Amino acid sequence: MNWNSLLSALVGGLVGGGIPAVMTYLGSRHERARRLEERQWADAEVLADVRRLLYDVDPTRRGANVDTRPGAEDALWTTLRQRCDDEQRRLLVLYVGHPSAAIQSSAEKVAAESAKAVVMSEWHVHDLLKKNGNDEQFDVARKCHETALASTAELERLVRATGAGNGRTRRRGLGGKDGNMLQDPHAGKRLGG
């Protein structure tokens, strides 16, 4: 048996099999990065609509621009409530379907806080229309609005971090009672369960 022939065949087989494997690996990394970028754009679209809704229901802005014509505010608030419902649904889709547990949790929080901000701002405007403007209601509406904006900013930060590959991911079948485990992909350490 000639060891040189055997060694040459072994090296040739490894190189011949290794090149397609490396190309497949690089292709899958590129595909993963493309899907991650698409996901980030979809998440950003949801967040942009939430931001726009929060801008439109800002109690300071809405209070300063109350339309006293009969039925005008009712029509406006019907539209704003419908937009809020639409955004709640989109945020709940993020909550249920996003691969990042941190984004899921944050989306649920933004959904609840933005709905509360809309309701409190509407109550503030209705108080102004009834001519019994209440500073206490305005303060509650303002605080709810600020909390919703802060939660939205946190969700935006998480979406950016996840899009950059720095987000925590949910791994199914591992970890605590419900099978979820938060894991930092760069450190490889278990963070909780």
C-alpha positions in Angstrom: 0.0 0.0 0.0 1.3 3.4 -1.0 0.8 5.9 1.8 1.4 8.9 -0.5 -1.5 7.8 -2.7 -3.7 7.3 0.2 -2.8 10.6 1.8 -3.3 12.4 -1.6 -6.7 10.9 -2.0 -7.7 11.8 1.6 -6.5 15.4 1.2 -8.2 15.7 -2.2 -11.5 14.3 -0.8 -11.4 16.7 2.1 -10.6 19.7 -0.1 -13.2 18.6 -2.7 -15.9 18.2 0.0 -14.8 21.2 2.0 -15.2 23.8 -0.7 -19.0 23.2 -1.2 -19.5 23.0 2.5 -17.8 26.4 3.0 -19.8 27.9 0.2 -23.0 26.6 1.6 -22.1 28.0 5.0 -21.4 31.4 3.6 -24.6 31.3 1.6 -26.6 30.4 4.7 -25.0 33.3 6.7 -25.9 35.7 3.9 -29.5 34.4 3.8 -29.8 34.7 7.5 -28.5 38.3 7.5 -31.0 39.1 4.7 -34.0 37.6 6.6 -32.9 39.5 9.8 -32.8 42.8 7.8 -36.3 42.1 6.4 -37.6 41.3 9.9 -36.0 44.6 11.2 -37.7 46.6 8.5 -41.1 45.0 9.3 -40.6 45.7 13.0 -39.6 49.3 12.2 -42.8 49.8 10.2 -44.9 48.8 13.1 -42.9 51.1 15.4 -43.2 54.0 13.0 -47.0 53.7 13.0 -47.0 53.5 16.8 -44.9 56.6 17.1 -47.2 58.4 14.6 -50.3 57.4 16.7 -48.6 58.6 19.9 -47.8 61.9 18.2 -51.4 62.3 17.1 -52.8 61.6 20.6 -50.3 63.6 22.6 -52.6 65.2 25.2 -50.8 68.6 25.1 -51.2 68.7 21.3 -54.7 67.4 21.3 -55.8 69.7 24.2 -54.4 72.7 22.4 -56.2 71.8 19.2 -59.7 70.7 20.4 -62.2 71.1 17.7 -65.4 72.5 19.3 -67.7 71.9 16.3 -70.4 69.4 17.1 -69.3 65.8 16.4 -65.8 66.8 15.0 -63.9 65.4 17.9 -66.1 62.3 18.0 -65.2 61.6 14.3 -61.5 62.2 14.9 -61.4 59.9 18.0 -63.3 57.2 16.1 -60.4 57.3 13.6 -57.7 57.4 16.3 -59.3 54.5 18.2 -59.4 52.4 15.0 -55.7 53.2 14.4 -55.0 52.2 18.0 -56.8 48.9 17.5 -54.8 48.3 14.3 -51.5 49.0 16.0 -52.5 46.8 19.0 -53.0 43.9 16.7 -49.7 44.5 15.0 -47.9 44.8 18.3 -49.6 41.6 19.5 -48.3 39.8 16.4 -44.8 40.9 17.5 -45.6 39.7 21.0 -46.7 36.3 19.8 -44.4 35.7 16.8 -41.1 37.4 17.2 -38.1 35.1 17.8 -36.7 37.5 20.4 -38.1 37.0 23.9 -37.0 40.6 24.8 -38.9 42.0 21.9 -42.0 39.9 22.7 -42.1 41.3 26.2 -41.5 44.8 25.1 -44.1 44.7 22.3 -46.7 43.5 24.9 -45.8 46.4 27.1 -46.0 49.0 24.3 -49.4 47.6 23.2 -50.8 48.0 26.7 -49.2 51.4 27.4 -50.1 53.0 24.0 -53.7 51.9 24.4 -53.8 53.5 27.8 -52.3 56.7 26.4 -54.9 56.9 23.7 -57.8 56.4 26.2 -56.4 58.9 28.7 -55.8 61.5 26.1 -59.4 61.1 24.8 -60.7 61.5 28.3 -58.7 64.7 28.6 -60.1 66.1 25.4 -63.7 65.1 26.4 -63.2 67.0 29.7 -62.1 70.0 27.8 -65.2 69.8 25.5 -67.4 69.6 28.6 -65.7 72.8 29.9 -64.6 71.1 33.0 -60.9 70.7 32.1 -59.2 68.9 34.8 -55.5 69.4 35.5 -55.4 66.0 37.2 -56.7 64.2 34.2 -54.3 66.1 32.0 -51.4 65.0 34.2 -52.5 61.4 34.1 -52.8 61.6 30.3 -49.4 63.2 30.0 -47.7 60.7 32.2 -49.4 57.8 30.3 -48.2 59.3 27.0 -44.7 59.7 28.3 -44.6 56.1 29.6 -45.8 54.9 26.2 -43.2 56.9 24.4 -40.4 55.5 26.7 -41.6 52.0 26.2 -41.7 52.5 22.4 -38.1 53.9 22.5 -37.0 50.8 24.4 -38.7 48.5 21.8 -36.9 50.5 19.1 -33.6 50.0 20.8 -34.2 46.2 21.1 -35.2 46.0 17.4 -32.0 47.8 16.4 -29.9 45.5 18.6 -31.6 42.4 17.3 -31.1 43.6 13.7 -27.4 44.1 14.4 -27.2 40.5 15.7 -27.0 41.5 19.4 -30.4 40.6 20.5 -31.4 37.8 22.8 -33.1 34.9 21.1 -35.7 32.5 22.4 -34.7 28.8 22.1 -37.4 26.3 22.2 -37.2 23.2 24.2 -34.5 24.3 26.6 -34.6 26.0 30.0 -37.3 26.8 32.6 -40.9 25.7 33.1 -42.2 26.9 29.8 -39.3 25.7 27.7 -37.9 29.2 27.0 -34.3 30.2 27.7 -32.9 33.7 27.0 -29.4 33.4 25.6 -26.9 35.9 24.5 -25.5 34.4 21.2 -22.2 36.2 21.6 -21.4 35.1 25.2 -23.1 31.7 25.1 -24.1 32.1 28.7 -27.5 31.2 30.1 -29.3 34.4 31.3 -32.5 33.1 32.7 -35.3 30.7 32.4 
